[in-house]
Structures are given as structure tokens and as C-alpha cells.
Amino acid sequence: MDVTTRVFIALGVAVAAVGALDAALGDDWDLFAVLALVVSLQIAVWARQRVSRRNVTLRPDLAHWLDDRAHATGEPFDDVLDRAVATYQHGLHVDR
């Protein structure tokens, strides 16, 4: 998950948490329940993204190539990276 996504999720959690706190203080329990659910879902998305990915260091030229490829195709960087690694792995295990 890139930094921008983490920032957006953190902002969403903060806004929903403040709204939930305000709803709780104002005795609006329906709104509190909805906002608490929103906070829970956003934290679950953040946790799922953090657990499913492993940090790897790439050479700068490869990272630039992947970034350029992602921009050219309109795909997320992670999808291009996953496909490149899968193609490389498939080349290592070709039936001969």
C-alpha cells in the first residue's frame, strides 16, 4: 500500500472517529453505530493491506520502469509488480 492510500485511510479513520465521538456525546446512537462501523471497516482494510504485502527493495531503474509501466497502462504499481514477478517465476519453472 503506498503512502497516499495510507494517508487517505488515516484521514478517513480520523474523521469517522471524531464523528463517532460527537455522536456518542450527543446521544445519537444510530449515527454512532454507523460511524463506528465505518472506522472498523477502514481499520480492517488497512490491516489487510499491511499483512498481505511484504516490503521489498528494488533497484531504482526497475522501480522507475515499473512506475512508468503503471502510468502507461493505468494499472496500480502493485499489480504491475506482481505480474512482472509472476512472469519471471514462470520463466524459471518452464517444463522442458
C-alpha positions in Angstrom: 0.0 0.0 0.0 1.5 3.3 -1.0 1.8 6.4 1.3 -1.1 8.2 -0.4 -3.5 5.3 0.3 -2.4 5.1 4.0 -2.9 8.9 4.4 -6.4 8.7 2.9 -7.3 5.8 5.2 -5.9 7.5 8.2 -7.8 10.7 7.4 -11.0 8.7 6.9 -10.5 6.9 10.3 -9.8 10.3 12.0 -12.9 12.0 10.5 -15.2 9.0 11.3 -13.7 8.7 14.8 -14.4 12.3 15.5 -17.9 12.0 14.1 -18.5 8.9 16.3 -17.2 10.7 19.4 -19.5 13.6 18.6 -22.5 11.3 18.0 -21.8 9.5 21.3 -21.6 12.7 23.3 -24.8 13.9 21.6 -26.6 10.7 22.4 -27.2 9.9 18.7 -26.6 6.2 19.0 -27.7 5.3 15.4 -25.1 7.7 13.9 -22.5 6.4 16.4 -23.1 2.8 15.3 -22.7 3.7 11.6 -19.6 5.7 12.2 -18.1 3.1 14.4 -18.7 0.5 11.7 -17.0 2.9 9.1 -14.0 3.1 11.4 -13.9 -0.6 11.9 -14.1 -1.3 8.1 -11.3 1.2 7.4 -9.0 -0.3 10.0 -9.7 -3.8 8.6 -8.8 -2.6 5.1 -5.6 -1.0 6.4 -4.7 -4.1 8.4 -5.4 -6.4 5.5 -3.2 -4.4 3.1 -0.4 -4.3 5.6 -0.4 -8.0 6.3 -0.8 -9.2 2.7 2.2 -7.3 1.3 5.9 -7.6 2.1 8.3 -4.7 1.8 10.9 -5.2 -0.9 13.7 -3.0 -2.1 14.1 -2.7 -5.8 16.9 -1.2 -7.8 16.0 2.4 -8.8 16.0 1.6 -12.5 13.5 -1.3 -12.0 11.3 0.9 -9.8 11.2 3.6 -12.4 10.4 1.1 -15.2 7.5 -0.3 -13.1 6.3 3.2 -12.3 6.4 4.2 -16.0 4.6 1.0 -17.0 1.9 1.5 -14.3 1.3 5.1 -15.6 1.2 3.9 -19.2 -1.3 1.2 -18.6 -3.3 2.9 -15.9 -2.8 0.0 -13.5 -1.7 0.2 -9.9 2.0 -0.1 -9.3 1.5 -3.3 -7.2 -0.4 -5.1 -9.9 2.4 -4.4 -12.5 5.0 -5.6 -9.9 3.0 -8.7 -9.1 2.7 -9.6 -12.8 6.4 -9.0 -13.5 7.4 -11.2 -10.7 4.9 -13.9 -11.7 6.2 -13.8 -15.3 9.8 -14.1 -14.0 8.8 -17.1 -11.8 7.0 -18.8 -14.6 10.2 -18.5 -16.7 12.2 -20.2 -14.0 9.9 -23.2 -13.9 9.1 -23.9 -17.5 8.6 -27.6 -18.3 11.4 -28.9 -20.6 
